[in-house]
Amino acid sequence: FKRLHHTGFKKLREFGPIVRERLVGNVTLLLLFDPQDIETMYAVEGRYPLRRSHTALQKYRLDRPHMYSSGGLLPTNGPEWWKLRSPAQKVLSRPQSVLSRLPIANRVTQDFVKLIAALRNAETGHIPDFLSLERRLFLELTMAATLDIRLGCISPSNAKTVNKEAEELIKATHDSNSTIIGTDNGLQLWRKFNTPIYNKLTHGQDTIYRTAFKYISAKEDELKTKSQTDDGPETVLEYFLLRSGLDKKDIVNVICDILLGGVDTGSFMLSYALYNLATNSEKQGILAQEVKDLLEQSGGEVTQKVLIGAKYLKAVMKETYRLRPVSIGVGRIISEETVIRGYRIPKD
């Protein structure tokens, strides 16, 4: 499970672009490596995507109806999934939401630059354990964007340590994510009793839930005393509470999923982007010049105009996603029979 990208490449070389595997637990997995075959699969997935993923997370949440109304965005399928996804998508994908978060994102990233300067070795330029700094950055960004608070985990004045809440959250998201492949595959003994890997997931999710619930409740109290004439753009959390139509359990669920998905994935993608640039110095120079020119015009602030003008940066990120996607693949359970490369693929 720790080298799936290597084993996947080995299967592609040995067996070709379509591979069938039988897994423990009477599960049949079909691996598709060709983009055209993947397109064929998407064409028959139906109105709602069906996935077999985050199954232990689903059990954890459904076993706690006093905390959650469903398994959440990641394991849930069908109309129940769309009930959560639709209002979340409206606010998270709209340009206004991104623009409303730019000021706080600017402050967070400026603090991150100062943090790097504080930790960089003056002689070698080396920064120890950069991935842990990236996790601190993306936790701070995710909390600021979704829960309207600064945790203070990238404070330059306290560069080498983080506060207890941030430290527990970073560990909780990493521990939770590290259990997914192991619980989705194999004998799934965790369905019968609490195995060590399921306990690890439980402890991580308990921490994430407590944090989300605390700050959502605080925002509820704040909104009760906030004047309707208050100026300023509506935040993501304010939209969820005031206009999404979701109840509090569902809002907590969505925020927990965002926290679960925002820290490690963002950290890994930044690492991949920095690696690609470090190994392609000419492209790094082109990007650096674009950024320098844009920020000089904006006074050092990332604005809407800067984002529109950052065309080479967009190309760099798209190429990073293509070369080093953060996920090993996209899983689907097809809702109708289809044929791929002459093989009949039954539904479900």
C-alpha positions as semicolon CSV with decimal commas, in nm:
position;residue;x (nm);y (nm);z (nm)
1;F;0,000;0,000;0,000
2;K;0,296;0,238;0,048
3;R;0,425;0,212;-0,311
4;L;0,106;0,188;-0,514
5;H;0,239;0,417;-0,787
6;H;0,532;0,178;-0,840
7;T;0,317;-0,135;-0,840
8;G;0,068;0,034;-1,073
9;F;0,343;0,116;-1,323
10;K;0,471;-0,241;-1,299
11;K;0,123;-0,377;-1,378
12;L;0,093;-0,144;-1,676
13;R;0,426;-0,264;-1,821
14;E;0,355;-0,630;-1,756
15;F;-0,015;-0,660;-1,844
16;G;-0,105;-0,356;-2,052
17;P;-0,359;-0,072;-2,019
18;I;-0,640;-0,277;-1,863
19;V;-0,580;-0,506;-1,563
20;R;-0,823;-0,708;-1,350
21;E;-0,738;-0,780;-0,987
22;R;-0,919;-0,992;-0,732
23;L;-0,876;-0,852;-0,384
24;V;-0,931;-1,004;-0,043
25;G;-1,300;-0,991;0,049
26;N;-1,432;-1,101;-0,292
27;V;-1,372;-0,758;-0,446
28;T;-1,285;-0,732;-0,816
29;L;-1,090;-0,424;-0,921
30;L;-1,041;-0,316;-1,283
31;L;-0,744;-0,087;-1,343
32;L;-0,764;0,145;-1,644
33;F;-0,451;0,330;-1,754
34;D;-0,555;0,475;-2,091
35;P;-0,737;0,815;-2,080
36;Q;-0,981;0,706;-2,354
37;D;-1,082;0,400;-2,151
38;I;-1,128;0,621;-1,846
39;E;-1,352;0,848;-2,053
40;T;-1,562;0,544;-2,149
41;M;-1,596;0,456;-1,781
42;Y;-1,710;0,808;-1,692
43;A;-1,974;0,795;-1,966
44;V;-2,160;0,512;-1,789
45;E;-2,126;0,622;-1,429
46;G;-2,482;0,755;-1,418
47;R;-2,623;1,074;-1,270
48;Y;-2,442;1,030;-0,941
49;P;-2,092;0,882;-0,912
50;L;-2,077;0,555;-0,720
51;R;-1,759;0,493;-0,524
52;R;-1,626;0,237;-0,280
53;S;-1,406;0,459;-0,069
54;H;-1,361;0,575;0,291
55;T;-1,575;0,285;0,411
56;A;-1,441;0,292;0,767
57;L;-1,501;0,666;0,784
58;Q;-1,861;0,601;0,683
59;K;-1,903;0,345;0,963
60;Y;-1,750;0,585;1,215
61;R;-2,000;0,856;1,127
62;L;-2,310;0,641;1,087
63;D;-2,238;0,489;1,430
64;R;-2,267;0,843;1,575
65;P;-2,609;0,980;1,471
66;H;-2,591;1,240;1,748
67;M;-2,293;1,393;1,563
68;Y;-2,358;1,326;1,194
69;S;-2,659;1,284;0,965
70;S;-2,468;1,084;0,703
71;G;-2,129;0,942;0,610
72;G;-2,026;1,272;0,453
73;L;-1,906;1,377;0,109
74;L;-1,630;1,120;0,074
75;P;-1,805;0,781;0,128
76;T;-2,168;0,871;0,053
77;N;-2,327;0,791;-0,285
78;G;-2,646;0,876;-0,473
79;P;-2,896;1,155;-0,396
80;E;-2,775;1,178;-0,036
81;W;-2,427;1,267;-0,165
82;W;-2,572;1,533;-0,397
83;K;-2,768;1,683;-0,108
84;L;-2,435;1,765;0,059
85;R;-2,231;1,831;-0,254
86;S;-2,467;2,076;-0,425
87;P;-2,470;2,356;-0,161
88;A;-2,103;2,299;-0,082
89;Q;-2,010;2,325;-0,448
90;K;-2,207;2,648;-0,490
91;V;-2,003;2,834;-0,233
92;L;-1,664;2,665;-0,267
93;S;-1,638;2,695;-0,646
94;R;-1,776;3,044;-0,697
95;P;-1,520;3,319;-0,776
96;Q;-1,666;3,547;-0,508
97;S;-1,569;3,298;-0,238
98;V;-1,211;3,289;-0,359
99;L;-1,189;3,667;-0,383
100;S;-1,340;3,717;-0,037
101;R;-1,066;3,501;0,111
102;L;-0,777;3,673;-0,070
103;P;-0,695;3,924;0,208
104;I;-0,658;3,656;0,474
105;A;-0,475;3,424;0,231
106;N;-0,231;3,708;0,167
107;R;-0,164;3,749;0,537
108;V;-0,117;3,376;0,587
109;T;0,127;3,338;0,297
110;Q;0,323;3,646;0,403
111;D;0,360;3,491;0,749
112;F;0,473;3,168;0,581
113;V;0,746;3,354;0,391
114;K;0,864;3,510;0,718
115;L;0,857;3,167;0,883
116;I;1,079;3,023;0,609
117;A;1,323;3,313;0,650
118;A;1,336;3,252;1,026
119;L;1,412;2,881;0,985
120;R;1,646;2,889;0,685
121;N;2,010;2,806;0,759
122;A;2,207;3,123;0,691
123;E;2,504;2,934;0,544
124;T;2,345;2,650;0,347
125;G;1,997;2,786;0,282
126;H;1,861;2,450;0,402
127;I;1,521;2,431;0,574
128;P;1,473;2,117;0,785
129;D;1,156;1,909;0,746
130;F;0,989;2,138;0,494
131;L;0,687;1,908;0,459
132;S;0,588;1,976;0,820
133;L;0,599;2,350;0,744
134;E;0,375;2,293;0,443
135;R;0,125;2,110;0,662
136;R;0,124;2,404;0,902
137;L;0,064;2,640;0,609
138;F;-0,229;2,448;0,464
139;L;-0,389;2,391;0,802
140;E;-0,376;2,766;0,861
141;L;-0,517;2,840;0,514
142;T;-0,794;2,579;0,545
143;M;-0,902;2,700;0,889
144;A;-0,899;3,062;0,776
145;A;-1,094;2,987;0,457
146;T;-1,363;2,765;0,609
147;L;-1,388;2,850;0,979
148;D;-1,286;3,220;0,972
149;I;-1,011;3,181;1,232
150;R;-0,633;3,197;1,251
151;L;-0,479;2,913;1,453
152;G;-0,142;3,084;1,467
153;C;0,051;2,775;1,364
154;I;0,286;2,960;1,127
155;S;0,380;3,247;1,353
156;P;0,738;3,362;1,276
157;S;0,781;3,456;1,643
158;N;0,731;3,091;1,741
159;A;0,886;2,932;1,435
160;K;0,997;2,590;1,558
161;T;0,684;2,489;1,746
162;V;0,307;2,502;1,699
163;N;0,033;2,536;1,955
164;K;-0,131;2,222;2,091
165;E;-0,453;2,261;1,892
166;A;-0,269;2,293;1,561
167;E;-0,036;2,005;1,645
168;E;-0,331;1,778;1,729
169;L;-0,516;1,875;1,411
170;I;-0,217;1,809;1,186
171;K;-0,171;1,469;1,345
172;A;-0,545;1,395;1,325
173;T;-0,569;1,469;0,951
174;H;-0,254;1,273;0,872
175;D;-0,358;0,975;1,087
176;S;-0,706;0,970;0,933
177;N;-0,579;0,984;0,576
178;S;-0,318;0,716;0,643
179;T;-0,589;0,464;0,740
180;I;-0,807;0,493;0,430
181;I;-0,635;0,247;0,194
182;G;-0,576;-0,004;0,472
183;T;-0,939;-0,002;0,586
184;D;-1,088;0,004;0,236
185;N;-0,898;-0,311;0,138
186;G;-0,832;-0,647;0,298
187;L;-1,054;-0,842;0,535
188;Q;-1,210;-0,532;0,696
189;L;-1,206;-0,685;1,043
190;W;-1,281;-0,338;1,176
191;R;-1,645;-0,399;1,082
192;K;-1,660;-0,662;1,362
193;F;-1,439;-0,510;1,630
194;N;-1,217;-0,210;1,688
195;T;-0,884;-0,293;1,526
196;P;-0,573;-0,075;1,582
197;I;-0,611;0,091;1,242
198;Y;-0,978;0,169;1,308
199;N;-0,891;0,312;1,650
200;K;-0,636;0,535;1,479
201;L;-0,906;0,665;1,245
202;T;-1,147;0,713;1,535
203;H;-0,905;0,918;1,742
204;G;-0,819;1,139;1,444
205;Q;-1,183;1,196;1,353
206;D;-1,276;1,274;1,713
207;T;-1,020;1,555;1,712
208;I;-1,134;1,695;1,377
209;Y;-1,500;1,685;1,486
210;R;-1,433;1,866;1,815
211;T;-1,248;2,142;1,633
212;A;-1,509;2,189;1,361
213;F;-1,798;2,184;1,609
214;K;-1,630;2,436;1,837
215;Y;-1,567;2,698;1,571
216;I;-1,899;2,648;1,393
217;S;-2,079;2,698;1,724
218;A;-1,874;3,012;1,790
219;K;-1,971;3,151;1,449
220;E;-2,338;3,075;1,521
221;D;-2,316;3,280;1,841
222;E;-2,140;3,561;1,654
223;L;-2,408;3,574;1,384
224;K;-2,683;3,606;1,646
225;T;-2,537;3,940;1,754
226;K;-2,424;4,057;1,410
227;S;-2,624;4,335;1,250
228;Q;-2,782;4,256;0,914
229;T;-2,641;4,584;0,785
230;D;-2,282;4,485;0,861
231;D;-2,065;4,541;0,558
232;G;-1,814;4,295;0,419
233;P;-1,832;3,988;0,198
234;E;-2,008;3,676;0,320
235;T;-1,763;3,406;0,425
236;V;-1,789;3,039;0,337
237;L;-1,899;2,947;0,689
238;E;-2,156;3,227;0,699
239;Y;-2,303;3,097;0,374
240;F;-2,328;2,745;0,515
241;L;-2,502;2,866;0,830
242;L;-2,732;3,126;0,674
243;R;-2,817;3,019;0,320
244;S;-2,705;2,663;0,236
245;G;-3,016;2,487;0,368
246;L;-2,798;2,233;0,549
247;D;-2,856;2,155;0,915
248;K;-2,575;2,187;1,166
249;K;-2,482;1,817;1,156
250;D;-2,438;1,834;0,779
251;I;-2,236;2,156;0,802
252;V;-2,005;1,998;1,059
253;N;-1,974;1,696;0,829
254;V;-1,876;1,904;0,526
255;I;-1,626;2,112;0,724
256;C;-1,471;1,794;0,868
257;D;-1,426;1,660;0,513
258;I;-1,264;1,987;0,403
259;L;-1,022;1,975;0,696
260;L;-0,948;1,609;0,622
261;G;-0,878;1,682;0,256
262;G;-0,714;2,023;0,279
263;V;-0,394;1,969;0,476
264;D;-0,208;1,669;0,331
265;T;-0,327;1,716;-0,028
266;G;-0,225;2,081;-0,036
267;S;0,111;2,003;0,123
268;F;0,189;1,726;-0,124
269;M;0,088;1,934;-0,427
270;L;0,309;2,223;-0,316
271;S;0,597;1,978;-0,272
272;Y;0,542;1,839;-0,622
273;A;0,526;2,189;-0,773
274;L;0,844;2,300;-0,596
275;Y;1,024;1,982;-0,703
276;N;0,921;2,030;-1,066
277;L;1,045;2,388;-1,060
278;A;1,370;2,297;-0,883
279;T;1,447;2,038;-1,152
280;N;1,356;2,275;-1,436
281;S;1,549;2,593;-1,357
282;E;1,459;2,765;-1,685
283;K;1,086;2,729;-1,612
284;Q;1,145;2,839;-1,254
285;G;1,304;3,158;-1,388
286;I;1,009;3,229;-1,619
287;L;0,762;3,183;-1,333
288;A;0,970;3,393;-1,092
289;Q;0,975;3,680;-1,342
290;E;0,599;3,661;-1,396
291;V;0,534;3,667;-1,022
292;K;0,782;3,951;-0,970
293;D;0,621;4,165;-1,240
294;L;0,267;4,103;-1,118
295;L;0,341;4,170;-0,751
296;E;0,536;4,486;-0,828
297;Q;0,226;4,621;-0,999
298;S;-0,002;4,528;-0,707
299;G;0,218;4,645;-0,423
300;G;0,301;4,291;-0,315
301;E;-0,061;4,182;-0,267
302;V;-0,226;3,892;-0,453
303;T;-0,537;4,052;-0,604
304;Q;-0,800;3,949;-0,857
305;K;-0,593;4,119;-1,128
306;V;-0,284;3,926;-1,022
307;L;-0,472;3,595;-1,038
308;I;-0,601;3,676;-1,386
309;G;-0,253;3,768;-1,503
310;A;-0,076;3,465;-1,354
311;K;-0,106;3,260;-1,672
312;Y;0,229;3,085;-1,647
313;L;0,158;2,994;-1,285
314;K;-0,168;2,829;-1,396
315;A;0,027;2,632;-1,658
316;V;0,282;2,522;-1,397
317;M;0,008;2,396;-1,164
318;K;-0,179;2,215;-1,442
319;E;0,140;2,040;-1,548
320;T;0,211;1,949;-1,186
321;Y;-0,137;1,797;-1,151
322;R;-0,079;1,601;-1,473
323;L;0,266;1,469;-1,385
324;R;0,214;1,406;-1,014
325;P;-0,154;1,382;-0,921
326;V;-0,212;1,381;-0,549
327;S;-0,434;1,071;-0,573
328;I;-0,330;0,732;-0,711
329;G;-0,653;0,715;-0,912
330;V;-1,026;0,772;-0,926
331;G;-1,251;0,481;-0,833
332;R;-1,599;0,420;-0,968
333;I;-1,868;0,151;-0,953
334;I;-2,040;0,168;-1,293
335;S;-2,420;0,167;-1,296
336;E;-2,464;-0,011;-1,629
337;E;-2,283;-0,277;-1,828
338;T;-2,024;-0,153;-2,078
339;V;-1,747;-0,279;-2,307
340;I;-1,389;-0,158;-2,279
341;R;-1,122;-0,286;-2,519
342;G;-1,349;-0,575;-2,615
343;Y;-1,404;-0,687;-2,255
344;R;-1,758;-0,693;-2,115
345;I;-1,762;-0,504;-1,786
346;P;-2,070;-0,586;-1,576
347;K;-2,240;-0,316;-1,371
348;D;-2,173;-0,284;-0,998
